Amino acid sequence: MRVELASVVERRLGALPASAEFLRWLDVAGIIDELCPVREVAHLTHGQVVEALVANRRSSWSTTGASRP
């Protein structure tokens, strides 16, 4: 009998997948990239960065609007 052990990491994603899909549906990155062209040496476009920031903020645990220390 052969036994294999695998490490598993479990994370709570909250609303992040839904927020990311909604931003893609709205084509936020496409609209921003049309208005703000990016240099060819960049790893990400402006639109991709904005999508990531908005999705991250939307999935934040603090929904009360209170500022963090």
C-alpha positions in Angstrom: 0.0 0.0 0.0 1.3 3.4 -1.0 0.4 6.5 1.0 0.9 10.1 -0.3 0.6 13.2 1.8 -0.2 16.5 0.4 -0.3 19.9 2.1 -3.5 21.8 1.7 -3.9 25.5 2.2 -7.4 26.8 2.8 -8.2 30.5 2.5 -11.4 32.4 2.7 -11.8 34.5 -0.5 -15.0 36.2 0.5 -16.4 38.3 -2.3 -13.1 38.5 -4.2 -14.0 36.1 -7.0 -17.4 37.7 -7.5 -15.9 41.2 -7.5 -13.2 40.2 -10.0 -15.8 38.6 -12.4 -18.1 41.6 -12.2 -15.2 44.0 -13.0 -14.3 41.8 -16.0 -17.9 41.9 -17.1 -17.9 45.7 -16.9 -14.6 45.7 -18.9 -13.0 48.1 -16.4 -9.5 47.1 -17.4 -10.3 47.5 -21.1 -11.8 51.0 -20.6 -8.8 52.2 -18.5 -6.3 50.7 -20.9 -7.9 52.6 -23.8 -7.4 55.9 -21.9 -4.0 55.1 -20.3 -1.7 53.3 -22.7 1.1 51.3 -21.1 4.7 50.9 -22.0 5.8 47.6 -23.6 8.2 46.9 -20.7 5.4 46.9 -18.1 4.4 43.6 -16.6 0.8 44.7 -16.0 -1.5 47.2 -17.6 -3.1 50.1 -15.7 -6.4 48.5 -16.1 -5.2 45.2 -14.5 -3.8 47.1 -11.5 -7.0 49.0 -11.0 -9.1 45.9 -11.2 -7.0 44.2 -8.6 -7.1 47.2 -6.3 -10.9 47.6 -6.6 -11.5 43.8 -6.1 -9.2 43.7 -3.1 -10.9 46.7 -1.5 -14.4 45.3 -2.2 -13.5 42.1 -0.5 -12.0 43.8 2.6 -13.2 42.6 5.9 -13.9 46.1 7.1 -17.2 47.2 5.6 -17.9 49.9 8.2 -15.7 52.5 6.5 -13.6 52.9 9.6 -10.0 53.8 9.0 -7.3 51.3 9.9 -4.4 52.1 12.1 
